[in-house]
Amino acid sequence: MDHPAVINMKRHIGVAALLLTAALAACDKNAVQDIAGTPPASRIKFFNFSVNGPSVNFYANDTKMTAIVSASGAESTVGTAYGAAGAGGFYDGIAPGQYTLSGRISAATDKDLAIASLATPIADGKYYSYYLSGFYNTTAKTTESFIVEDAVPALDFTQTYVRFVNASSNSNPMVLSVKNQTTGAVTAIGGAVAYKSGGAFVALPGGVYDISTRVPGATTDAITRLAVSFSSGSVYTIGARGDMTVTSTTSAIRPILDNTANR
């Protein structure tokens, strides 16, 4: 028969063995770890539409929101170039709160210099798009920027939704119209949209469209783009960018209608 002291010692040894086993399991490189958490409730996209501007990384306060990884695994100095959307055009999660959004030079020269900054609130559960815009000032190393809310409609597989954002600083307010290549039907996507503004999302049948902008009262189009596909169940933003005085059809800074999916 065991004595009480011997019984207590056996109990202590058994508990220690269990704790050691648990510790070793936790340290196992193959052990399953629970890293689940609540994702940020709000979302934001970033666009570099600053004419003649440098490539940038985008920040919310001092948190880097976009960057490009090089083949070496280090951050590339390429960043988000003119005419492109950060993070491949996808939304970044962001917690609601007050932020200073900025685009900072990604190149080795003037690395992390902010060329535009905008203080703005981010509301809980809302979606946004932040644009660098205007003409880059090579002396001051600054450009303009603005933010619009993306009031993305509820999911609907029977139709598509399209809206217009005007990021061309030397444009007049313009109306975006779309022409269905199959039916020939022309639909105005809301009213005239001024620089640094965005219109509401308008429902359309899915299909292939020719799209154009026109200043109210004008008889000719300001910007055109042919054969743009809008899929049912998806949501799109058409963004005007570029220098409205450029007439070349190949210049990188000519007036262009950019098409980016919101969903």
C-alpha positions as CSV (number, residue, x, y, z in Angstrom):
1,M,0.0,0.0,0.0
2,D,1.3,3.5,-0.9
3,H,1.9,6.0,1.9
4,P,0.2,9.4,1.5
5,A,3.6,11.1,0.8
6,V,4.3,8.6,-2.0
7,I,0.8,9.1,-3.4
8,N,1.2,12.9,-3.5
9,M,4.6,12.6,-5.2
10,K,3.1,10.4,-7.9
11,R,0.3,12.9,-8.5
12,H,2.9,15.8,-8.9
13,I,4.9,13.7,-11.3
14,G,1.8,12.9,-13.4
15,V,0.7,16.6,-13.5
16,A,4.2,17.6,-14.6
17,A,4.3,15.0,-17.3
18,L,0.9,16.3,-18.7
19,L,2.1,19.9,-18.6
20,L,5.4,18.9,-20.4
21,T,3.4,17.0,-23.1
22,A,1.1,20.0,-23.7
23,A,4.1,22.4,-23.9
24,L,5.9,20.1,-26.4
25,A,2.7,19.9,-28.5
26,A,2.4,23.7,-28.5
27,C,6.0,24.0,-29.7
28,D,5.5,21.5,-32.5
29,K,6.1,23.2,-35.9
30,N,3.1,21.3,-37.2
31,A,0.8,22.2,-34.4
32,V,-2.4,24.0,-35.4
33,Q,-2.5,27.5,-34.2
34,D,-5.7,29.6,-34.0
35,I,-4.9,33.0,-35.6
36,A,-8.4,33.9,-36.5
37,G,-9.6,37.3,-35.6
38,T,-12.2,39.8,-36.5
39,P,-11.3,41.5,-39.8
40,P,-11.5,45.3,-40.1
41,A,-15.0,46.4,-40.8
42,S,-14.1,49.1,-43.4
43,R,-12.4,48.8,-46.8
44,I,-10.3,51.2,-49.0
45,K,-8.8,51.2,-52.5
46,F,-5.9,53.3,-53.7
47,F,-5.3,54.9,-57.1
48,N,-2.3,56.7,-58.5
49,F,-3.8,59.1,-61.1
50,S,-1.4,62.0,-60.6
51,V,-0.3,63.1,-64.1
52,N,3.5,62.8,-64.5
53,G,3.7,61.7,-60.9
54,P,6.2,59.2,-59.4
55,S,5.4,55.7,-58.3
56,V,4.2,55.5,-54.7
57,N,3.3,53.3,-51.7
58,F,0.1,54.2,-50.0
59,Y,-0.2,54.8,-46.2
60,A,-2.9,55.2,-43.6
61,N,-1.2,57.3,-40.9
62,D,2.2,55.4,-40.7
63,T,0.8,52.0,-41.7
64,K,1.9,51.0,-45.2
65,M,-1.2,49.8,-47.0
66,T,0.3,48.9,-50.4
67,A,3.8,47.8,-51.6
68,I,5.3,45.5,-54.2
69,V,7.7,42.6,-53.2
70,S,10.7,42.0,-55.4
71,A,12.2,38.6,-56.3
72,S,14.7,38.9,-53.5
73,G,11.8,39.2,-50.9
74,A,12.6,42.8,-50.1
75,E,10.2,45.6,-50.9
76,S,10.5,46.8,-54.5
77,T,11.1,50.4,-55.3
78,V,8.6,50.2,-58.2
79,G,5.5,50.9,-56.1
80,T,2.1,51.8,-57.7
81,A,2.8,53.7,-60.9
82,Y,0.7,56.3,-62.7
83,G,-2.6,54.9,-64.0
84,A,-2.5,51.9,-61.6
85,A,-4.4,50.9,-58.5
86,G,-2.6,49.8,-55.4
87,A,-2.9,46.2,-54.1
88,G,-3.8,45.0,-57.6
89,G,-7.1,46.9,-57.5
90,F,-8.4,45.0,-54.4
91,Y,-9.7,46.6,-51.2
92,D,-7.5,46.8,-48.2
93,G,-9.1,46.3,-44.8
94,I,-9.0,49.3,-42.5
95,A,-10.4,49.9,-39.0
96,P,-12.8,52.8,-38.6
97,G,-11.2,56.0,-37.3
98,Q,-9.5,59.2,-38.2
99,Y,-6.6,58.9,-40.6
100,T,-4.1,60.8,-42.7
101,L,-3.9,59.0,-46.1
102,S,-0.8,59.6,-48.2
103,G,1.1,58.5,-51.2
104,R,4.8,58.3,-50.6
105,I,7.5,58.0,-53.2
106,S,8.7,54.3,-53.5
107,A,11.9,55.0,-55.4
108,A,15.3,55.1,-53.7
109,T,15.5,58.8,-54.4
110,D,13.2,60.8,-52.0
111,K,12.2,57.4,-50.6
112,D,9.0,57.7,-48.4
113,L,8.5,61.4,-49.2
114,A,4.8,62.1,-49.1
115,I,3.6,63.8,-52.3
116,A,0.0,64.1,-51.1
117,S,-1.7,63.8,-47.7
118,L,-5.4,63.9,-46.8
119,A,-6.9,63.9,-43.3
120,T,-10.2,62.0,-43.4
121,P,-12.5,59.9,-41.2
122,I,-13.2,56.3,-42.1
123,A,-16.6,55.2,-40.9
124,D,-17.4,51.8,-39.6
125,G,-18.4,49.3,-42.3
126,K,-18.0,51.7,-45.2
127,Y,-15.9,51.4,-48.4
128,Y,-13.8,54.1,-49.9
129,S,-11.4,54.9,-52.8
130,Y,-8.5,57.3,-52.4
131,Y,-7.0,59.0,-55.5
132,L,-3.8,60.8,-56.2
133,S,-4.8,63.3,-58.9
134,G,-4.0,66.6,-60.6
135,F,-0.5,67.4,-62.1
136,Y,2.6,66.5,-60.2
137,N,4.7,69.5,-59.2
138,T,8.3,68.4,-59.8
139,T,9.7,71.4,-57.8
140,A,7.5,71.2,-54.7
141,K,7.2,67.4,-55.2
142,T,3.5,67.5,-54.4
143,T,0.2,66.6,-56.1
144,E,-3.5,66.7,-55.3
145,S,-5.6,63.9,-53.8
146,F,-9.2,63.2,-52.8
147,I,-11.4,60.4,-51.4
148,V,-14.9,59.2,-52.4
149,E,-17.2,56.7,-50.6
150,D,-18.0,53.6,-52.5
151,A,-21.6,52.9,-51.7
152,V,-21.4,49.4,-53.3
153,P,-24.9,48.0,-53.9
154,A,-26.1,44.7,-52.5
155,L,-25.2,41.6,-54.5
156,D,-27.5,41.1,-57.5
157,F,-26.7,38.5,-60.1
158,T,-29.4,39.7,-62.5
159,Q,-27.6,43.0,-63.4
160,T,-24.3,45.0,-63.1
161,Y,-23.7,48.3,-61.5
162,V,-21.5,51.2,-62.9
163,R,-20.6,54.6,-61.5
164,F,-18.3,57.4,-62.7
165,V,-15.5,59.2,-60.8
166,N,-13.8,62.2,-62.3
167,A,-10.1,62.4,-61.4
168,S,-9.0,64.6,-64.4
169,S,-8.1,67.9,-62.9
170,N,-8.4,70.0,-66.0
171,S,-11.7,68.6,-67.1
172,N,-15.1,70.2,-67.0
173,P,-17.9,68.3,-65.2
174,M,-18.7,65.4,-67.5
175,V,-21.5,62.8,-67.9
176,L,-20.6,59.2,-68.5
177,S,-22.8,57.3,-71.0
178,V,-22.7,53.7,-72.0
179,K,-23.9,52.1,-75.2
180,N,-24.8,48.4,-75.3
181,Q,-23.1,46.9,-78.3
182,T,-25.8,44.3,-78.7
183,T,-29.0,46.3,-78.3
184,G,-27.7,49.8,-79.1
185,A,-29.3,51.2,-76.0
186,V,-27.6,54.3,-74.5
187,T,-27.7,54.9,-70.7
188,A,-26.4,58.0,-68.9
189,I,-24.7,57.0,-65.7
190,G,-26.2,59.7,-63.5
191,G,-25.6,63.4,-64.1
192,A,-22.5,65.6,-64.6
193,V,-19.6,64.7,-62.3
194,A,-17.0,67.4,-61.4
195,Y,-13.3,66.8,-60.7
196,K,-12.7,65.1,-57.3
197,S,-16.3,63.8,-57.3
198,G,-18.0,60.5,-57.9
199,G,-21.6,59.7,-59.0
200,A,-23.9,57.0,-57.7
201,F,-23.9,53.4,-59.0
202,V,-26.4,52.8,-61.8
203,A,-27.9,49.3,-62.6
204,L,-27.4,47.9,-66.2
205,P,-27.9,44.6,-67.9
206,G,-24.6,42.7,-68.1
207,G,-22.9,43.0,-71.5
208,V,-20.3,44.7,-73.6
209,Y,-20.5,48.4,-73.8
210,D,-18.9,51.4,-75.6
211,I,-18.4,54.1,-73.0
212,S,-17.9,57.9,-73.3
213,T,-17.9,61.1,-71.4
214,R,-19.3,64.4,-72.6
215,V,-19.6,67.9,-71.1
216,P,-23.3,68.8,-70.8
217,G,-24.4,70.7,-73.9
218,A,-21.5,69.5,-76.0
219,T,-22.0,67.7,-79.3
220,T,-18.8,65.6,-79.2
221,D,-17.4,63.2,-76.7
222,A,-14.6,64.2,-74.4
223,I,-13.2,60.7,-73.8
224,T,-14.2,57.4,-75.3
225,R,-13.4,53.7,-74.8
226,L,-14.8,50.8,-76.8
227,A,-15.8,47.2,-75.9
228,V,-15.8,47.3,-72.1
229,S,-17.3,44.2,-70.5
230,F,-19.6,44.6,-67.5
231,S,-20.6,41.2,-65.9
232,S,-23.8,40.6,-64.1
233,G,-23.3,40.4,-60.4
234,S,-20.3,42.7,-60.5
235,V,-19.9,46.4,-59.6
236,Y,-17.5,48.8,-61.5
237,T,-16.0,52.3,-61.2
238,I,-15.1,54.1,-64.4
239,G,-12.5,56.7,-63.5
240,A,-11.5,59.6,-65.8
241,R,-7.8,60.5,-65.6
242,G,-5.2,62.3,-67.7
243,D,-4.6,65.7,-69.3
244,M,-7.6,66.8,-71.3
245,T,-5.4,69.0,-73.6
246,V,-3.5,66.0,-74.9
247,T,-4.7,64.8,-78.3
248,S,-2.2,62.0,-78.9
249,T,-3.8,58.6,-79.0
250,T,-0.7,56.9,-77.6
251,S,0.5,59.3,-74.9
252,A,0.5,57.8,-71.4
253,I,-1.1,61.0,-70.0
254,R,-3.9,61.3,-72.6
255,P,-7.5,61.3,-71.3
256,I,-8.4,57.8,-70.4
257,L,-11.4,56.0,-68.9
258,D,-10.1,53.5,-66.3
259,N,-12.3,50.5,-65.5
260,T,-11.8,48.9,-62.0
261,A,-14.1,46.3,-60.4
262,N,-15.4,47.2,-56.9
263,R,-16.8,43.6,-56.6
